[in-house]
Amino acid sequence: MLDSVRFRLTLWYTAVLTLVLIVLSLITYFIFWRSTLQRTDVNLSELSEAFLTTLDAEVKDQSGPDSFELAGRVAITEHRFRDHVFAIFDESGKIVVSSQDVPPAAPATGSFAAGALSAHSFQRFLEASSRTERLFGNVKGGEDGYRGFARHFSSDGKTYILVILQSLHPQEEMLEEVTSTFAWVIPIAIVLASVGGYFLARKSLAPVVAMSRQAGRIGAVNLHERLAVQNDKDELGHLARSFNSLLDRLSQSFERQQRFMADASHELRTPVAILRGEAEVALSQQSRSPEEYRESLGVLHQEAERLTHIVEDLFTLTRADAGQYPLQPRDFYLDELVAECVHSARTLVLAKKISLNFEEACESPIQADESLLRRMILNLLDNAIKYTAEGGRVTVTCSRAGEEYALSIMDTGGGIPADLQPRIFERFFRADKARSRAENDGGGAGLGLSISRWIAEAHHGRLELTRSDSIGSTFTAYLPARQSSAA
């Protein structure tokens, strides 16, 4: 059950909600407690003002040696409230008059006052009040303690301390009610939220479950099927579109692989069939002249070279696709490498009676894999020479274009049709019969341009067909110009 995303989402949602509710309850309890305490302090302060006003009026009306004590009793009697204690002390801390000196209207009040004023915490509170004009504080005693307020005042030239105690029992009862309310409201809210969260998670993840089931049914046979996108603006719609894009790329890759295998099988079948047929012919005759054997061996050798070339190209492309063809860069001059490749291709040019020109180029230091660039240049030269008719011309240029070199090879062949130009770099692709090699002319496999483009891209460059019309074609390789002190 823990493996279910719905259950884990519900669990996390419930845990977070529980934490939020607990924190919110604690904050609410603290604010409520603080507000209650502030109201109690304000009430004690206002009560002290009213008490002193009454006391001053009674002092003026009384006469005799005990006039202040009598006035204090009258003021206490007029401001007698439930759960309140009044006491007046002189500067030495001796009690002058208190609620216990007033004739009790109810017996419980006197015992309450006596117990409150005799507590040790009250004595500490009284000592602290002697050092400040006004003081609020808690005093232990009774059921839940008291909130005390002390202030200094003067009467008849003497300084006294008025102390008022208010029981915290009503406030504690109210806070307990709030706590009990939270104690049963929070669990009910958590249970309801968990059930609702589970159904919401189940409903929200239902499209994901449907997509997973549909994706599980997609295989090589029905790779053309796609996931249904209910809402392309939300996250699930984005997931479905991304998965459909992945299926599109897989489908294209699968089709390219199938086409690659079919083309490779077709290209390998021809030389293998020639090798087998020539060997069978040679073995079918018991006696043949040395010239006939030499001719058969020549055919076998030619087809074996062609087969070897195809296999090497396939192996190179396979390693390149797998990222297992490491480059071996070093510093050299690109213009010198192009000149060497042009010189190596002159034998092919002489055989076809065409001209090959390499325009002078400035020094072009570069850091790259020299063997791979040599292979790319020779492939492009071989491609241009093979497709240029007798008496034609092949021109090679190498120039600096900003932060890269532009290596162009132009021929005067028949060109490539416009509708076939986007596919010119596909593996085993041949534009048409006029642009293809004849089988008796060495038989290219259509892999040269694919390998050349990979070599350019492996060096963070690119290979493009920049021009192709009825008067010829131009292939341009752009390579980054990386200066080097060693070069």
C-alpha positions as CSV (number, residue, x, y, z in Angstrom):
1,M,0.0,0.0,0.0
2,L,2.9,2.3,0.7
3,D,3.9,1.8,-3.0
4,S,0.8,3.7,-4.1
5,V,1.3,7.3,-5.0
6,R,-2.2,8.1,-3.9
7,F,-1.6,6.8,-0.4
8,R,1.7,8.6,-0.1
9,L,0.2,11.9,-1.3
10,T,-2.7,11.4,1.2
11,L,-0.2,10.6,4.0
12,W,2.0,13.7,3.2
13,Y,-1.1,15.9,2.9
14,T,-2.5,14.6,6.2
15,A,0.9,15.1,7.9
16,V,1.3,18.6,6.6
17,L,-2.3,19.5,7.5
18,T,-1.9,18.1,11.0
19,L,1.2,20.1,11.5
20,V,-0.5,23.3,10.2
21,L,-3.5,22.7,12.4
22,I,-1.4,22.1,15.5
23,V,0.7,25.2,14.9
24,L,-2.4,27.3,14.1
25,S,-4.0,26.0,17.4
26,L,-0.9,26.9,19.4
27,I,-0.8,30.4,17.9
28,T,-4.5,30.8,18.5
29,Y,-4.2,29.6,22.1
30,F,-1.3,32.0,22.7
31,I,-3.1,35.0,21.2
32,F,-6.2,34.2,23.2
33,W,-4.2,33.7,26.4
34,R,-2.3,36.9,25.7
35,S,-5.5,38.8,25.0
36,T,-7.1,37.5,28.2
37,L,-4.1,38.5,30.3
38,Q,-4.1,42.0,28.8
39,R,-7.8,42.4,29.5
40,T,-7.2,41.3,33.1
41,D,-4.4,43.8,33.5
42,V,-6.5,46.6,32.0
43,N,-9.3,45.7,34.4
44,L,-7.0,45.7,37.4
45,S,-5.6,49.1,36.4
46,E,-9.0,50.6,35.9
47,L,-10.2,49.0,39.2
48,S,-7.3,50.6,41.0
49,E,-8.2,54.0,39.7
50,A,-11.8,53.7,40.8
51,F,-10.7,52.3,44.2
52,L,-8.3,55.2,44.8
53,T,-10.9,57.8,43.8
54,T,-13.3,56.3,46.3
55,L,-10.6,56.1,48.9
56,D,-9.7,59.8,48.5
57,A,-13.3,60.8,48.9
58,E,-13.8,58.6,52.0
59,V,-10.5,60.0,53.6
60,K,-11.9,63.5,53.3
61,D,-15.2,62.5,54.9
62,Q,-13.6,60.6,57.8
63,S,-11.9,62.1,60.9
64,G,-10.1,60.7,63.8
65,P,-6.9,58.6,64.2
66,D,-8.3,55.6,62.3
67,S,-9.8,57.6,59.5
68,F,-7.6,56.1,56.8
69,E,-8.3,52.5,57.9
70,L,-12.0,53.3,58.0
71,A,-11.9,54.9,54.6
72,G,-10.1,51.8,53.2
73,R,-12.7,49.5,54.6
74,V,-15.5,51.6,53.0
75,A,-13.7,51.6,49.7
76,I,-13.2,47.9,49.8
77,T,-16.9,47.3,50.6
78,E,-18.0,49.5,47.7
79,H,-15.6,47.7,45.2
80,R,-16.1,44.2,46.5
81,F,-16.1,41.8,43.5
82,R,-16.1,38.1,43.4
83,D,-12.6,36.5,43.3
84,H,-10.9,39.9,44.0
85,V,-8.7,40.8,47.0
86,F,-7.8,44.3,48.0
87,A,-5.0,45.2,50.4
88,I,-3.2,48.4,51.4
89,F,0.3,48.3,52.8
90,D,2.5,51.0,54.2
91,E,6.1,51.7,53.2
92,S,7.5,49.1,55.6
93,G,5.3,46.4,54.0
94,K,2.9,46.2,57.0
95,I,-0.7,45.6,56.1
96,V,-3.0,48.5,56.8
97,V,-6.3,47.2,55.7
98,S,-7.4,44.3,53.5
99,S,-10.4,42.4,52.3
100,Q,-10.2,40.2,55.4
101,D,-10.8,43.2,57.6
102,V,-14.1,44.0,56.0
103,P,-17.2,42.3,57.5
104,P,-17.6,39.3,55.2
105,A,-20.7,39.2,53.0
106,A,-19.9,35.5,52.3
107,P,-17.6,33.3,54.4
108,A,-15.7,32.0,51.4
109,T,-14.4,35.5,50.5
110,G,-12.5,35.9,53.8
111,S,-10.8,32.6,53.6
112,F,-9.9,33.3,50.0
113,A,-8.3,36.6,51.0
114,A,-6.4,35.2,53.9
115,G,-5.0,32.4,51.9
116,A,-3.9,34.7,49.1
117,L,-2.2,37.2,51.3
118,S,-0.2,34.6,53.3
119,A,1.3,32.9,50.3
120,H,5.1,33.0,49.9
121,S,4.7,34.0,46.3
122,F,2.6,37.0,47.4
123,Q,5.4,38.1,49.8
124,R,7.9,38.0,46.9
125,F,5.5,40.0,44.7
126,L,5.0,42.6,47.5
127,E,8.8,43.0,47.9
128,A,9.2,43.5,44.1
129,S,6.4,46.1,44.1
130,S,8.3,48.2,46.6
131,R,10.9,48.9,44.0
132,T,8.6,50.1,41.2
133,E,5.6,52.4,40.9
134,R,3.4,49.9,39.1
135,L,3.8,46.1,38.9
136,F,1.9,43.3,37.3
137,G,2.6,39.7,38.2
138,N,1.3,36.2,38.9
139,V,0.8,34.9,42.5
140,K,0.5,31.3,43.3
141,G,-2.3,30.0,45.4
142,G,-5.9,28.9,45.3
143,E,-7.0,26.7,42.4
144,D,-5.3,28.4,39.5
145,G,-3.4,31.3,41.0
146,Y,-4.0,35.0,40.9
147,R,-3.1,38.0,38.7
148,G,-1.7,40.7,40.9
149,F,-1.4,44.5,40.4
150,A,0.5,46.8,42.8
151,R,0.8,50.6,42.7
152,H,2.1,53.3,45.0
153,F,-0.1,56.2,46.1
154,S,0.0,59.0,48.7
155,S,-2.5,60.0,51.2
156,D,-2.1,62.6,54.0
157,G,1.6,62.9,53.2
158,K,2.2,59.2,53.6
159,T,3.1,56.6,50.8
160,Y,1.1,53.4,50.6
161,I,1.0,50.4,48.3
162,L,-2.3,49.2,46.9
163,V,-2.4,45.6,45.9
164,I,-5.3,44.0,44.0
165,L,-5.5,40.3,43.3
166,Q,-7.8,38.7,40.8
167,S,-8.3,35.0,40.6
168,L,-7.3,33.3,37.3
169,H,-9.7,30.5,37.7
170,P,-12.3,31.9,35.2
171,Q,-9.6,32.5,32.6
172,E,-8.2,29.0,33.1
173,E,-11.7,27.5,32.7
174,M,-12.1,29.5,29.5
175,L,-8.7,28.4,28.2
176,E,-9.5,24.7,29.1
177,E,-12.7,25.0,27.0
178,V,-10.7,26.4,24.1
179,T,-8.2,23.5,24.5
180,S,-10.9,20.9,24.6
181,T,-12.5,22.4,21.6
182,F,-9.2,22.1,19.6
183,A,-8.8,18.6,21.0
184,W,-11.9,17.2,19.3
185,V,-12.1,19.6,16.3
186,I,-8.6,18.9,15.0
187,P,-8.9,15.1,14.8
188,I,-12.3,15.4,13.1
189,A,-10.8,17.8,10.6
190,I,-7.8,15.6,10.0
191,V,-10.0,12.5,9.4
192,L,-12.3,14.4,7.0
193,A,-9.4,16.0,5.2
194,S,-7.6,12.6,4.8
195,V,-10.7,11.0,3.3
196,G,-11.2,14.0,1.0
197,G,-7.5,14.1,0.2
198,Y,-7.5,10.5,-0.8
199,F,-10.4,10.8,-3.2
200,L,-8.9,14.0,-4.6
201,A,-5.6,12.3,-5.2
202,R,-7.3,9.3,-6.7
203,K,-9.3,11.6,-9.0
204,S,-6.3,13.7,-9.9
205,L,-4.1,10.7,-10.7
206,A,-6.8,8.9,-12.6
207,P,-5.4,10.3,-15.9
208,V,-1.9,9.2,-15.0
209,V,-3.2,5.6,-14.4
210,A,-5.0,5.7,-17.8
211,M,-1.9,7.0,-19.5
212,S,0.3,4.3,-17.9
213,R,-2.1,1.6,-19.0
214,Q,-2.2,3.0,-22.5
215,A,1.6,3.3,-22.6
216,G,1.9,-0.3,-21.4
217,R,0.0,-1.4,-24.5
218,I,2.2,0.4,-26.9
219,G,4.9,-1.7,-28.5
220,A,6.8,-2.1,-31.7
221,V,3.6,-3.2,-33.5
222,N,1.5,-0.2,-32.5
223,L,4.2,2.4,-32.0
224,H,2.1,4.8,-34.0
225,E,-0.5,5.1,-31.2
226,R,-0.3,8.2,-29.0
227,L,-1.6,9.1,-25.5
228,A,-4.8,11.1,-25.3
229,V,-4.3,14.7,-24.1
230,Q,-7.4,15.8,-22.1
231,N,-6.1,19.3,-21.2
232,D,-2.9,20.4,-22.9
233,K,-2.5,23.4,-20.5
234,D,-2.0,21.5,-17.2
235,E,0.9,19.4,-16.0
236,L,-0.7,16.1,-17.0
237,G,-1.3,17.4,-20.5
238,H,2.3,18.5,-20.6
239,L,3.4,15.0,-19.5
240,A,1.2,13.4,-22.2
241,R,2.7,15.8,-24.9
242,S,6.2,15.0,-23.7
243,F,5.5,11.3,-23.8
244,N,4.0,11.6,-27.3
245,S,7.1,13.5,-28.4
246,L,9.2,10.7,-27.0
247,L,7.1,8.2,-28.9
248,D,7.6,10.3,-32.1
249,R,11.3,10.2,-31.6
250,L,11.3,6.5,-30.9
251,S,9.1,5.8,-33.9
252,Q,11.4,7.8,-36.1
253,S,14.5,6.2,-34.6
254,F,12.9,2.8,-35.0
255,E,12.0,3.5,-38.6
256,R,15.6,4.8,-39.3
257,Q,16.9,1.6,-37.7
258,Q,14.7,-0.6,-39.8
259,R,15.6,1.3,-42.9
260,F,19.3,1.2,-41.9
261,M,19.2,-2.5,-41.4
262,A,17.3,-3.0,-44.7
263,D,19.7,-0.8,-46.6
264,A,22.7,-2.4,-45.0
265,S,21.5,-5.8,-45.8
266,H,20.9,-4.7,-49.4
267,E,24.3,-3.2,-49.7
268,L,26.0,-6.2,-48.2
269,R,24.0,-8.6,-50.3
270,T,25.4,-7.4,-53.6
271,P,29.2,-7.9,-52.9
272,V,28.5,-11.2,-51.0
273,A,26.4,-12.5,-53.9
274,I,29.2,-11.5,-56.3
275,L,31.9,-13.2,-54.1
276,R,29.8,-16.4,-53.9
277,G,28.9,-16.4,-57.5
278,E,32.5,-15.8,-58.7
279,A,33.8,-18.5,-56.3
280,E,31.2,-21.0,-57.5
281,V,32.1,-20.3,-61.2
282,A,35.8,-20.8,-60.4
283,L,35.1,-24.0,-58.5
284,S,32.7,-25.4,-61.1
285,Q,35.4,-25.8,-63.8
286,Q,38.0,-28.4,-63.1
287,S,40.6,-26.8,-65.3
288,R,41.0,-23.1,-66.0
289,S,43.9,-21.0,-67.3
290,P,45.9,-18.9,-64.9
291,E,44.5,-15.8,-66.6
292,E,41.0,-16.9,-65.8
293,Y,41.9,-17.6,-62.2
294,R,43.6,-14.2,-61.9
295,E,40.6,-12.5,-63.3
296,S,38.3,-14.3,-60.8
297,L,40.7,-13.4,-58.0
298,G,40.7,-9.8,-59.2
299,V,36.9,-9.7,-59.0
300,L,37.0,-11.3,-55.5
301,H,39.6,-8.8,-54.4
302,Q,37.6,-5.9,-55.7
303,E,34.4,-7.0,-54.0
304,A,36.2,-7.8,-50.8
305,E,37.6,-4.3,-50.7
306,R,34.2,-2.9,-51.3
307,L,32.7,-5.1,-48.6
308,T,35.5,-4.1,-46.2
309,H,34.9,-0.4,-46.9
310,I,31.1,-0.8,-46.2
311,V,31.8,-2.8,-42.9
312,E,34.3,-0.2,-41.7
313,D,31.9,2.6,-42.5
314,L,29.1,0.8,-40.6
315,F,31.4,0.2,-37.7
316,T,32.4,3.8,-37.6
317,L,28.8,5.0,-37.6
318,T,27.8,2.5,-34.9
319,R,30.6,3.6,-32.6
320,A,29.7,7.3,-33.3
321,D,26.0,6.6,-32.4
322,A,27.1,4.9,-29.2
323,G,29.5,7.7,-28.3
324,Q,32.4,5.3,-28.3
325,Y,34.6,7.0,-30.9
326,P,36.9,9.2,-28.9
327,L,38.6,12.1,-30.7
328,Q,42.3,12.5,-30.6
329,P,42.8,16.2,-31.1
330,R,46.1,17.8,-31.8
331,D,47.4,21.1,-33.2
332,F,48.0,21.4,-37.0
333,Y,47.2,23.6,-40.0
334,L,44.0,22.9,-41.8
335,D,45.2,24.5,-45.1
336,E,48.1,22.0,-45.2
337,L,45.8,19.1,-44.5
338,V,43.5,20.2,-47.4
339,A,46.5,20.5,-49.7
340,E,47.7,17.0,-48.9
341,C,44.2,15.5,-49.5
342,V,44.0,17.4,-52.9
343,H,47.3,16.0,-53.8
344,S,46.2,12.4,-52.9
345,A,43.1,12.8,-55.1
346,R,44.9,13.7,-58.2
347,T,45.1,10.1,-59.4
348,L,41.3,10.0,-59.4
349,V,41.1,13.3,-61.3
350,L,43.5,12.1,-64.0
351,A,41.5,9.0,-64.6
352,K,38.4,10.9,-65.3
353,K,40.1,13.8,-67.1
354,I,38.8,16.6,-64.9
355,S,40.6,19.5,-63.3
356,L,41.1,19.8,-59.5
357,N,42.0,23.2,-58.2
358,F,42.9,24.3,-54.6
359,E,42.8,28.0,-54.2
360,E,45.5,29.4,-52.0
361,A,44.5,29.8,-48.4
362,C,46.1,31.7,-45.5
363,E,47.5,29.8,-42.5
364,S,44.7,28.1,-40.7
365,P,45.8,26.7,-37.3
366,I,43.3,24.3,-35.8
367,Q,43.1,21.8,-32.9
368,A,41.2,18.7,-34.1
369,D,41.5,15.0,-34.9
370,E,43.6,15.1,-38.0
371,S,42.8,11.6,-39.2
372,L,39.0,12.2,-39.0
373,L,39.2,15.5,-40.8
374,R,41.4,13.9,-43.5
375,R,38.7,11.2,-43.9
376,M,36.0,13.9,-44.2
377,I,37.9,15.9,-46.8
378,L,38.7,12.7,-48.9
379,N,35.1,11.6,-48.7
380,L,33.9,15.0,-50.0
381,L,36.6,15.0,-52.7
382,D,35.7,11.5,-53.7
383,N,32.0,12.4,-53.8
384,A,32.7,15.4,-56.0
385,I,35.0,13.6,-58.4
386,K,32.7,10.6,-58.9
387,Y,29.7,12.8,-59.7
388,T,31.6,15.2,-62.1
389,A,31.5,14.3,-65.7
390,E,34.6,14.0,-67.9
391,G,36.1,17.5,-68.6
392,G,34.5,19.0,-65.5
393,R,36.1,20.8,-62.7
394,V,36.3,20.5,-58.9
395,T,37.4,23.5,-56.8
396,V,38.4,23.5,-53.2
397,T,38.6,26.6,-51.0
398,C,39.5,27.1,-47.3
399,S,38.8,30.5,-45.7
400,R,38.3,32.1,-42.3
401,A,34.7,33.2,-41.6
402,G,34.6,34.8,-38.2
403,E,35.3,32.3,-35.4
404,E,35.3,29.3,-37.8
405,Y,36.8,28.0,-41.0
406,A,34.7,27.4,-44.1
407,L,36.0,24.5,-46.2
408,S,34.1,24.3,-49.5
409,I,34.3,21.7,-52.3
410,M,32.5,22.7,-55.5
411,D,31.9,20.4,-58.5
412,T,30.3,20.8,-61.9
413,G,28.1,17.7,-61.8
414,G,24.4,17.4,-62.6
415,G,23.3,18.6,-59.2
416,I,20.7,17.1,-56.8
417,P,17.0,17.6,-57.2
418,A,15.5,20.1,-54.7
419,D,13.0,17.6,-53.3
420,L,15.8,15.1,-52.5
421,Q,18.3,17.6,-51.0
422,P,17.0,17.3,-47.4
423,R,17.8,13.6,-47.4
424,I,21.2,13.8,-48.9
425,F,22.9,13.1,-45.5
426,E,20.8,10.0,-44.7
427,R,22.6,6.7,-44.6
428,F,22.5,4.6,-47.7
429,F,20.7,7.4,-49.5
430,R,21.3,8.0,-53.2
431,A,19.7,10.8,-55.0
432,D,19.1,9.2,-58.4
433,K,20.8,7.0,-60.9
434,A,22.5,10.0,-62.5
435,R,24.0,10.9,-59.2
436,S,24.8,7.3,-58.1
437,R,27.9,5.3,-58.7
438,A,27.7,2.4,-61.1
439,E,28.2,-1.0,-59.6
440,N,31.3,-1.6,-61.9
441,D,32.8,1.7,-60.7
442,G,33.6,0.7,-57.2
443,G,30.0,0.9,-55.8
444,G,29.6,3.4,-53.1
445,A,27.3,2.5,-50.2
446,G,25.9,6.0,-49.6
447,L,27.6,6.4,-46.2
448,G,30.3,8.9,-47.1
449,L,28.2,12.0,-46.5
450,S,26.7,10.6,-43.3
451,I,30.2,10.0,-41.9
452,S,31.5,13.4,-43.0
453,R,28.6,15.2,-41.3
454,W,29.2,13.2,-38.1
455,I,32.9,14.2,-38.2
456,A,32.0,17.9,-38.6
457,E,29.5,17.7,-35.7
458,A,32.0,15.8,-33.5
459,H,34.3,18.8,-33.8
460,H,31.4,21.2,-32.9
461,G,31.0,22.2,-36.5
462,R,28.6,21.4,-39.3
463,L,28.4,20.2,-42.9
464,E,25.9,21.7,-45.2
465,L,24.9,21.5,-48.9
466,T,25.2,25.2,-49.6
467,R,24.4,25.0,-53.3
468,S,23.1,22.4,-55.8
469,D,21.7,23.2,-59.2
470,S,22.1,22.1,-62.8
471,I,25.7,23.5,-63.0
472,G,27.0,21.6,-59.9
473,S,26.9,21.3,-56.1
474,T,28.9,22.8,-53.3
475,F,29.4,21.2,-49.9
476,T,30.8,23.4,-47.1
477,A,32.2,22.2,-43.8
478,Y,32.3,24.8,-41.0
479,L,34.9,24.0,-38.3
480,P,35.6,26.1,-35.2
481,A,38.9,28.1,-35.5
482,R,40.7,27.3,-32.2
483,Q,44.0,29.1,-32.0
484,S,46.8,27.3,-30.2
485,S,50.3,28.4,-29.2
486,A,51.6,24.9,-30.2
487,A,50.3,25.4,-33.7
